[in-house]
Amino acid sequence: MSKKKPAKKGFWEKAKESASQQQAAAKRNKAEKKKPQDKVSESKPAAPVEKTPEEKKKNYKDGIIKTIVPALIGTTAGFFCFFQLGSGTEFPWLSVMLFVIIFSYYAQRLGYPVIGIDVKEFGNKDWFYVEFITIDFWLVVWTLLLNPL
């Protein structure tokens, strides 16, 4: 009695087998998802709470302040860099920009509560926005001042 080795599976046989296993797993997942859910999860999410006109007005006013303050800080930083650093060739521009970012962050973090804006409500998106405005104004003002008329 001679034992024959089973033939090795080729690439295509392995691929077909793998595909059929994946299809079977996908069918099982679909069947599990179709099971009825409890009524709590089927209910619609609660609608956002409407803001009162006073809250809308306060948010609008705060938004304007959150745009003007970084613009002023960035403009001031641009003038400062022009008058103190000139063309800025003595320092790497990245270190100057990092200094402006750090200074403006702490200036805003300490200054907003003084003018009545709650810093604790700021998210990452808000901080990114105010820092972007600051850096944008700084670069534009400094660049304009460096270019001769």
Secondary structure, 3 states (H helix, E strand, C coil): CCCCCCCCCCHHHHHHHHHHHHHHHHHHHHHHHCCCCCHHHHCCCCCCCCCCHHHHHHHHHHHHHHHHHHHHHHHHHHHHHHHHHCCCCCCCHHHHHHHHHHHHHHHHHHHHHHCCCCHHHCCHHHHHHHHHHHHHHHHHHHHHHHCCC
